[in-house]
Amino acid sequence: MSMNLLRLLRRRTGSAPVARERLQILLAHERGLRSQPDLLGILREEILAVVSRHVVLDPEKVVVRMDRGESVSTLEVDIEVPNGFDKKMAIAS
Amino acid sequence: MAKVLVVTSGKGGVGKTTSTAALGAALAQQGEKVVVVDFDVGLRNLDLIMGAERRVVFDLINVAQGVAKLSQALIRDKRLENLWLLPASQTRDKDALTDEGIRDIIAELRTRFDWVICDSPAGIERGATLAMRYADEAVIVTNPEVSSVRDADRIIGMLDSKTVKAEQGEQMKKHVLITRYDTSRASRGEMLNIDDILEILAVPLLGIIPESQDVLKASNVGSPVTLNDATSMPARAYMDAARRLSGETVTMVVPTEQRKGFMDRLFGRRAA
Protein backbone atom coordinates (compact mmCIF):
# COMPACT_ATOMS: atom_id res chain seq x y z
CA MET A 1 0.00 0.00 0.00
CA SER A 2 2.66 2.52 1.04
CA MET A 3 4.86 1.38 -1.86
CA ASN A 4 2.06 2.09 -4.28
CA LEU A 5 1.58 5.53 -2.79
CA LEU A 6 5.29 6.27 -3.07
CA ARG A 7 5.29 5.18 -6.67
CA LEU A 8 2.34 7.40 -7.42
CA LEU A 9 4.06 10.40 -5.86
CA ARG A 10 7.29 9.72 -7.70
CA ARG A 11 5.44 9.47 -10.97
CA ARG A 12 3.94 12.87 -10.44
CA THR A 13 7.33 14.59 -9.98
CA GLY A 14 9.10 12.66 -12.74
CA SER A 15 12.75 11.72 -13.03
CA ALA A 16 13.92 14.74 -15.03
CA PRO A 17 14.88 16.81 -11.94
CA VAL A 18 17.17 13.96 -10.88
CA ALA A 19 18.75 13.89 -14.34
CA ARG A 20 19.28 17.62 -14.22
CA GLU A 21 20.90 17.55 -10.79
CA ARG A 22 23.19 14.64 -11.65
CA LEU A 23 24.32 16.37 -14.82
CA GLN A 24 25.01 19.65 -13.08
CA ILE A 25 27.20 18.00 -10.44
CA LEU A 26 29.03 15.80 -12.94
CA LEU A 27 29.70 18.56 -15.47
CA ALA A 28 30.93 21.00 -12.84
CA HIS A 29 33.51 18.35 -11.92
CA GLU A 30 34.46 17.44 -15.50
CA ARG A 31 34.83 21.06 -16.57
CA GLY A 32 37.18 21.61 -13.65
CA LEU A 33 39.38 18.77 -14.85
CA ARG A 34 39.36 20.13 -18.38
CA SER A 35 40.64 23.57 -17.42
CA GLN A 36 43.50 22.07 -15.42
CA PRO A 37 45.04 19.62 -17.79
CA ASP A 38 46.88 16.96 -15.83
CA LEU A 39 47.05 18.80 -12.51
CA LEU A 40 48.46 15.70 -10.86
CA GLY A 41 51.21 15.42 -13.46
CA ILE A 42 52.28 19.01 -12.84
CA LEU A 43 52.19 18.58 -9.07
CA ARG A 44 54.28 15.43 -9.33
CA GLU A 45 56.94 17.12 -11.46
CA GLU A 46 57.20 20.14 -9.18
CA ILE A 47 57.30 18.13 -5.96
CA LEU A 48 59.96 15.91 -7.48
CA ALA A 49 62.04 18.95 -8.45
CA VAL A 50 61.85 20.51 -4.98
CA VAL A 51 62.64 17.33 -3.05
CA SER A 52 65.47 16.30 -5.42
CA ARG A 53 67.29 19.51 -4.56
CA HIS A 54 67.95 18.01 -1.13
CA VAL A 55 67.63 14.27 -1.54
CA VAL A 56 68.58 11.89 -4.31
CA LEU A 57 65.33 10.36 -5.45
CA ASP A 58 64.16 7.71 -7.86
CA PRO A 59 61.56 9.58 -9.96
CA GLU A 60 59.60 6.34 -10.24
CA LYS A 61 59.11 6.32 -6.48
CA VAL A 62 57.13 9.54 -6.34
CA VAL A 63 53.40 8.94 -6.36
CA VAL A 64 50.80 11.71 -6.30
CA ARG A 65 47.21 10.64 -5.84
CA MET A 66 44.00 12.63 -5.59
CA ASP A 67 40.84 11.31 -4.03
CA ARG A 68 37.70 13.35 -4.53
CA GLY A 69 35.12 13.13 -1.79
CA GLU A 70 31.75 14.81 -1.63
CA SER A 71 32.83 17.72 0.57
CA VAL A 72 36.57 17.21 1.02
CA SER A 73 39.19 15.93 -1.39
CA THR A 74 42.55 14.54 -0.29
CA LEU A 75 45.89 14.86 -1.99
CA GLU A 76 48.23 12.03 -1.17
CA VAL A 77 51.94 12.35 -1.88
CA ASP A 78 54.03 9.24 -1.41
CA ILE A 79 57.79 9.62 -1.78
CA GLU A 80 60.07 6.71 -1.20
CA VAL A 81 63.44 7.88 0.11
CA PRO A 82 66.49 5.65 -0.28
CA ASN A 83 68.24 4.51 2.90
CA GLY A 84 71.37 6.61 2.46
CA PHE A 85 69.26 9.71 3.14
CA ASP A 86 70.74 10.56 6.60
CA LYS A 87 74.34 10.30 5.45
CA LYS A 88 73.79 12.58 2.51
CA MET A 89 72.14 15.17 4.74
CA ALA A 90 75.13 15.06 7.09
CA ILE A 91 77.61 15.60 4.24
CA ALA A 92 75.53 18.44 2.87
CA SER A 93 75.52 20.29 6.18
CA MET B 1 31.49 34.76 -47.65
CA ALA B 2 31.22 31.00 -47.32
CA LYS B 3 30.45 29.56 -43.94
CA VAL B 4 31.81 26.26 -42.70
CA LEU B 5 29.49 24.57 -40.25
CA VAL B 6 30.22 21.39 -38.31
CA VAL B 7 27.35 19.24 -37.07
CA THR B 8 28.67 17.35 -34.07
CA SER B 9 27.57 15.71 -30.81
CA GLY B 10 30.08 13.38 -29.24
CA LYS B 11 27.48 10.71 -28.70
CA GLY B 12 26.32 8.55 -31.59
CA GLY B 13 22.77 8.09 -32.76
CA VAL B 14 21.47 11.48 -31.66
CA GLY B 15 20.73 12.72 -35.18
CA LYS B 16 23.86 14.30 -36.64
CA THR B 17 23.45 12.84 -40.11
CA THR B 18 19.69 13.45 -40.20
CA SER B 19 20.29 17.04 -39.10
CA THR B 20 23.12 17.60 -41.58
CA ALA B 21 20.90 16.43 -44.45
CA ALA B 22 17.85 18.36 -43.25
CA LEU B 23 19.69 21.62 -42.56
CA GLY B 24 21.65 21.33 -45.81
CA ALA B 25 18.49 20.76 -47.84
CA ALA B 26 16.63 23.51 -45.95
CA LEU B 27 19.37 26.06 -46.69
CA ALA B 28 19.39 24.96 -50.33
CA GLN B 29 15.59 25.27 -50.45
CA GLN B 30 16.08 28.82 -49.20
CA GLY B 31 18.31 29.55 -52.18
CA GLU B 32 21.78 29.00 -50.75
CA LYS B 33 24.43 26.95 -52.52
CA VAL B 34 25.21 24.11 -50.12
CA VAL B 35 27.57 21.16 -49.88
CA VAL B 36 27.19 18.52 -47.17
CA VAL B 37 30.42 16.69 -46.37
CA ASP B 38 30.51 13.26 -44.74
CA PHE B 39 33.47 12.93 -42.34
CA ASP B 40 32.48 9.53 -41.03
CA VAL B 41 35.27 7.58 -42.70
CA GLY B 42 34.61 3.86 -42.65
CA LEU B 43 30.95 4.23 -41.72
CA ARG B 44 29.56 6.61 -44.27
CA ASN B 45 25.81 7.15 -44.14
CA LEU B 46 25.09 10.66 -45.32
CA ASP B 47 24.92 9.33 -48.90
CA LEU B 48 22.16 6.93 -47.83
CA ILE B 49 20.17 9.58 -45.98
CA MET B 50 20.50 11.88 -49.01
CA GLY B 51 19.42 9.07 -51.35
CA ALA B 52 22.66 9.21 -53.35
CA GLU B 53 24.24 5.92 -52.27
CA ARG B 54 24.27 4.49 -55.78
CA ARG B 55 25.92 7.53 -57.29
CA VAL B 56 29.11 7.54 -55.21
CA VAL B 57 32.21 7.15 -57.39
CA PHE B 58 34.94 9.10 -55.62
CA ASP B 59 35.09 10.22 -52.02
CA LEU B 60 36.69 12.61 -49.54
CA ILE B 61 39.86 10.53 -49.17
CA ASN B 62 40.30 10.16 -52.94
CA VAL B 63 40.24 13.95 -53.16
CA ALA B 64 42.51 14.42 -50.13
CA GLN B 65 45.06 12.05 -51.65
CA GLY B 66 44.85 13.61 -55.09
CA VAL B 67 43.38 10.50 -56.74
CA ALA B 68 40.30 12.44 -57.85
CA LYS B 69 39.47 16.07 -58.39
CA LEU B 70 36.93 17.71 -56.13
CA SER B 71 34.55 18.18 -59.06
CA GLN B 72 34.66 14.43 -59.74
CA ALA B 73 33.72 13.53 -56.18
CA LEU B 74 30.93 16.05 -55.68
CA ILE B 75 27.44 14.62 -56.24
CA ARG B 76 24.66 16.98 -57.21
CA ASP B 77 21.29 16.35 -55.59
CA LYS B 78 18.60 15.19 -58.01
CA ARG B 79 15.88 17.29 -56.37
CA LEU B 80 17.71 20.51 -55.59
CA GLU B 81 20.23 21.83 -58.08
CA ASN B 82 22.12 23.93 -55.52
CA LEU B 83 22.63 21.05 -53.08
CA TRP B 84 25.73 18.84 -53.30
CA LEU B 85 27.22 15.93 -51.40
CA LEU B 86 30.85 15.02 -50.78
CA PRO B 87 30.72 11.41 -49.55
CA ALA B 88 33.03 9.77 -47.05
CA SER B 89 35.22 6.83 -47.90
CA GLN B 90 34.44 3.34 -46.72
CA THR B 91 38.08 2.48 -46.21
CA ARG B 92 38.98 1.28 -42.76
CA ASP B 93 42.20 3.28 -42.75
CA LYS B 94 41.25 6.34 -40.70
CA ASP B 95 44.74 7.80 -41.04
CA ALA B 96 44.01 8.34 -44.70
CA LEU B 97 42.55 11.69 -43.66
CA THR B 98 45.24 14.24 -42.93
CA ASP B 99 44.96 17.69 -41.43
CA GLU B 100 46.52 19.29 -44.51
CA GLY B 101 44.29 17.31 -46.86
CA ILE B 102 41.16 18.51 -45.08
CA ARG B 103 42.46 22.07 -44.86
CA ASP B 104 42.92 22.21 -48.63
CA ILE B 105 39.54 20.63 -49.42
CA ILE B 106 37.68 22.98 -47.07
CA ALA B 107 39.51 25.95 -48.57
CA GLU B 108 38.46 24.90 -52.07
CA LEU B 109 34.86 24.23 -51.02
CA ARG B 110 34.74 27.73 -49.51
CA THR B 111 35.32 29.22 -52.93
CA ARG B 112 32.49 27.23 -54.53
CA PHE B 113 29.69 27.23 -51.94
CA ASP B 114 27.78 29.49 -49.56
CA TRP B 115 27.60 26.76 -46.94
CA VAL B 116 29.95 23.85 -46.23
CA ILE B 117 28.24 21.55 -43.71
CA CYS B 118 30.49 18.91 -42.16
CA ASP B 119 28.79 15.82 -40.73
CA SER B 120 31.05 14.70 -37.88
CA PRO B 121 31.48 11.08 -36.84
CA ALA B 122 30.56 10.19 -33.26
CA GLY B 123 33.26 10.12 -30.62
CA ILE B 124 36.14 12.45 -29.85
CA GLU B 125 38.80 10.82 -31.99
CA ARG B 126 40.59 11.99 -35.10
CA GLY B 127 37.57 11.99 -37.42
CA ALA B 128 35.55 14.18 -35.07
CA THR B 129 38.42 16.60 -34.42
CA LEU B 130 39.15 16.90 -38.16
CA ALA B 131 35.47 17.56 -38.93
CA MET B 132 35.44 20.52 -36.54
CA ARG B 133 39.01 21.69 -37.18
CA TYR B 134 38.31 24.30 -39.89
CA ALA B 135 34.73 25.22 -38.96
CA ASP B 136 33.46 28.75 -38.40
CA GLU B 137 30.34 27.65 -36.55
CA ALA B 138 29.11 24.52 -34.83
CA VAL B 139 25.76 22.87 -34.37
CA ILE B 140 25.81 20.61 -31.32
CA VAL B 141 23.08 18.00 -31.63
CA THR B 142 21.76 16.60 -28.37
CA ASN B 143 18.83 14.54 -27.11
CA PRO B 144 17.07 15.38 -23.85
CA GLU B 145 18.95 12.60 -22.10
CA VAL B 146 21.86 12.62 -19.63
CA SER B 147 24.58 10.82 -21.60
CA SER B 148 23.90 12.87 -24.71
CA VAL B 149 24.06 16.18 -22.79
CA ARG B 150 27.27 15.14 -21.05
CA ASP B 151 28.94 14.29 -24.35
CA ALA B 152 27.68 17.55 -25.86
CA ASP B 153 29.43 19.40 -23.03
CA ARG B 154 32.65 17.55 -23.77
CA ILE B 155 32.41 18.44 -27.45
CA ILE B 156 31.77 22.10 -26.59
CA GLY B 157 35.05 22.02 -24.64
CA MET B 158 36.83 20.65 -27.71
CA LEU B 159 35.27 23.25 -30.02
CA ASP B 160 36.69 25.91 -27.72
CA SER B 161 40.21 24.45 -27.68
CA LYS B 162 41.01 22.19 -30.63
CA THR B 163 39.75 24.19 -33.60
CA VAL B 164 41.71 26.64 -35.72
CA LYS B 165 39.28 29.36 -34.66
CA ALA B 166 39.95 28.66 -30.98
CA GLU B 167 43.73 28.49 -31.53
CA GLN B 168 43.61 31.92 -33.15
CA GLY B 169 41.90 33.24 -30.02
CA GLU B 170 38.54 33.73 -31.74
CA GLN B 171 35.18 32.58 -30.46
CA MET B 172 33.64 29.65 -32.30
CA LYS B 173 29.95 30.40 -32.75
CA LYS B 174 27.96 27.53 -31.29
CA HIS B 175 24.32 26.47 -31.46
CA VAL B 176 22.46 23.69 -29.68
CA LEU B 177 19.97 21.65 -31.67
CA ILE B 178 17.75 19.51 -29.49
CA THR B 179 16.40 16.50 -31.33
CA ARG B 180 13.89 13.77 -30.45
CA TYR B 181 12.14 16.14 -28.09
CA ASP B 182 8.84 15.01 -26.63
CA THR B 183 7.00 18.03 -25.27
CA SER B 184 4.41 16.10 -23.32
CA ARG B 185 6.98 13.90 -21.59
CA ALA B 186 9.10 16.95 -20.75
CA SER B 187 6.08 18.77 -19.33
CA ARG B 188 5.34 15.76 -17.14
CA GLY B 189 8.90 15.93 -15.82
CA GLU B 190 9.88 12.64 -17.40
CA MET B 191 12.42 14.18 -19.75
CA LEU B 192 14.93 17.01 -19.42
CA ASN B 193 13.24 20.15 -20.71
CA ILE B 194 14.65 22.84 -22.99
CA ASP B 195 15.54 25.20 -20.15
CA ASP B 196 17.40 22.45 -18.26
CA ILE B 197 19.54 21.64 -21.30
CA LEU B 198 20.27 25.26 -22.19
CA GLU B 199 21.17 26.13 -18.62
CA ILE B 200 23.53 23.18 -18.36
CA LEU B 201 25.26 23.67 -21.73
CA ALA B 202 25.13 27.49 -21.77
CA VAL B 203 24.96 27.60 -25.57
CA PRO B 204 22.14 29.35 -27.48
CA LEU B 205 19.34 27.28 -28.97
CA LEU B 206 19.11 26.75 -32.73
CA GLY B 207 15.96 24.67 -32.78
CA ILE B 208 13.83 21.97 -31.22
CA ILE B 209 13.17 18.95 -33.41
CA PRO B 210 10.27 16.86 -32.14
CA GLU B 211 10.39 13.10 -31.83
CA SER B 212 8.54 12.07 -34.97
CA GLN B 213 7.87 9.16 -37.27
CA ASP B 214 8.49 11.48 -40.21
CA VAL B 215 12.25 11.29 -39.57
CA LEU B 216 12.36 7.53 -40.09
CA LYS B 217 10.00 7.78 -43.05
CA ALA B 218 12.34 10.25 -44.74
CA SER B 219 15.44 8.16 -44.10
CA ASN B 220 13.67 5.04 -45.40
CA VAL B 221 13.24 6.66 -48.79
CA GLY B 222 16.58 8.51 -48.82
CA SER B 223 15.29 12.04 -48.64
CA PRO B 224 16.20 14.85 -46.21
CA VAL B 225 13.29 15.44 -43.82
CA THR B 226 12.71 18.95 -45.15
CA LEU B 227 12.40 17.66 -48.72
CA ASN B 228 10.35 14.56 -48.02
CA ASP B 229 7.41 16.33 -46.43
CA ALA B 230 7.95 20.05 -45.98
CA THR B 231 4.78 20.38 -43.90
CA SER B 232 5.75 17.78 -41.30
CA MET B 233 6.64 18.98 -37.80
CA PRO B 234 10.35 18.06 -37.92
CA ALA B 235 10.65 19.60 -41.41
CA ARG B 236 9.21 22.89 -40.19
CA ALA B 237 11.50 22.86 -37.17
CA TYR B 238 14.55 22.28 -39.42
CA MET B 239 13.42 25.00 -41.83
CA ASP B 240 13.20 27.47 -38.93
CA ALA B 241 16.62 26.36 -37.66
CA ALA B 242 18.12 26.92 -41.13
CA ARG B 243 16.68 30.46 -41.21
CA ARG B 244 18.25 31.14 -37.83
CA LEU B 245 21.60 29.94 -39.20
CA SER B 246 21.23 32.50 -41.99
CA GLY B 247 20.81 35.19 -39.36
CA GLU B 248 17.04 35.59 -39.46
CA THR B 249 15.10 36.00 -36.23
CA VAL B 250 12.47 33.29 -36.12
CA THR B 251 10.24 32.80 -33.09
CA MET B 252 11.07 29.55 -31.34
CA VAL B 253 8.12 27.17 -31.46
CA VAL B 254 8.06 24.34 -28.99
CA PRO B 255 6.61 21.54 -31.07
CA THR B 256 3.45 20.11 -29.57
CA GLU B 257 1.96 16.86 -30.61
CA GLN B 258 -1.42 17.14 -32.26
CA ARG B 259 -3.70 15.37 -29.84
CA LYS B 260 -5.01 12.25 -31.43
CA GLY B 261 -8.73 11.79 -31.11
CA PHE B 262 -10.46 8.53 -30.34
CA MET B 263 -11.19 7.80 -34.01
CA ASP B 264 -7.57 8.54 -34.98
CA ARG B 265 -6.33 6.14 -32.34
CA LEU B 266 -8.75 3.51 -33.56
CA PHE B 267 -7.90 3.82 -37.23
CA GLY B 268 -4.49 5.50 -36.98
CA ARG B 269 -2.54 2.32 -37.29
CA ARG B 270 -4.32 1.24 -40.43
CA ALA B 271 -4.07 4.64 -42.07
CA ALA B 272 -0.34 5.06 -41.43
Interface residues (C-beta under 8 A of the other chain):
Chain A: T13 G14 S15 A16 P17 A19 R20 R22 L23 Q24 L26 L27 E30 R31 R34
Chain B: E145 V146 V149 R150 D153 R154 G157 A186 R188 G189 E190 M191 L192 N193 D196 I200
